């Protein structure tokens, strides 16, 4: 029985006894103190008996530790029937000698007190039950019934002290339940005797929604979570939902998933969201949040991956119809089993039931993407802090599973756009904001990336247009004056085009004019050249004529000379 | 033992009284209870009673049947209805009341 856990120090650490109850072992860091009694207190109907029963049954089923359930309020048959709905076959465990049940009934009216007595009978019965199965765990539910049944409180108190001592001496890990008292943890001050570990269960109604909570009031010798943790009872029994049990050690992925809108992928560093990231799309009513969510769901399914869609406002049929109008055939994916809708009103049950439902569906369906539309509706069933805590757990859970999650958040008319109502934006990895822009008698959608952790994302606004063939993002007109969208953008674009056209035209005219001028100049140039050529030709002719004359003159001169010498020269001339 | 009709509001003459005394070991308290019981029976139920002493340390399984918590416990099995008296039976008046041998005040 003595298992030393990591005996690094010489002082033995307190050994824990796992309850097997989901979450409880996490907040108690391993379970209840082994070999010691634990007091579980709370008002009627808060789940004390269930906790005690689960402690015993799970001890047998999951840990192979036989147990004894000593009931002072319900018969063994009643108890077995009550927990059968949770899938516990108590009768079978009793048959297999793994569990012993004893119902201790005391009827005050049947009992007459005459002189000294003690509760050795109870000890004998308990010992017999413990020995019959070799029990290591004991549940006493609820010992306080003795106070109503036995006349002498003094004897009872002494005997209870002896009982808890006895349990400790035998090394039994015990769960003792006690009804909440007015000003004390228990009505009869059981906390006086059980000082090792005290759990407090609470069941309160806020805004007409009942919420269960569990708190570890005291745990001697051990670290433990001190908060009140939401607790729920479903068909698997009790589970405690520790907010931060998962810590912040998620597997991170470098892979990306498409947003379903090509240009949005581009805005997010070219590849879309990170796989396993949490995405928030916030905006006012009618800004197209659901359409963006549907685009993501559609793309996820197109890639053959499963998508789980929680809608808190619209029925699946309505979403399918509406999204068909912008070109997303969600019904097709639904039929192929890739898309599953879960449409419930948030007010149907409390936050932790929602959380449990989400856990269960995610475990069953194993989606790669989860859409919750819109999370702001959760506000109707809880306080801001609670909703935030719940969403933290949802995000933690989904991230832990590597599931990409997309949440839409409706921003109220009055509040600032960049403030997500539930205050969860800090939990998100990527935050897209869709807003309406009013100008020139129109409302147009604008989309921009508020933040996107770990990627280079666009800082630009895009006009976000819903058309028959899906979602498209168009560059807005960023002119000198303003950002223009919608028809104002179209008009501005037309105007720009006209101006460009006009400018183009005048350019052509100028071109032609220049061509003409050049042509005429060329013509002039050729006529001048012709004249030059003529002049040159004339000058050559003139030069030749001059030379011939000179030659003639030379010749005549020589003839003359000859003639001067003789008459021959004259006759020659 | 000759029947003497000295009981104020006695039981029916031929009624059989079946009494069980549960103890846990031969403690002083157990012995006192048995002595007290025998004395009362002799006085009020001569010849009509049968006392069975059950030691729970020897037969722990028997504690369940009669819903025994405290010891000593005296259980009146017969006549019906079942009555239980806890303690060492030192207060004779209370024992008589508890056994319906004396009207409750």
Interface residues (C-beta under 8 A of the other chain):
Chain A: X102 X104 X105 X106 X110 X111 X112 X113 X114 X115 X116 X117 X118 X119 X120 X121 X122 X123 X124 X125 X127 X128 X146 X149 X150
Chain B: X22 X24 X25 X29 X33 X56 X57 X60 X61 X63 X64 X67 X68 X69 X70 X71 X72 X73 X82 X83 X84 X85 X86 X87 X88 X89 X90 X91 X94 X95 X97 X98
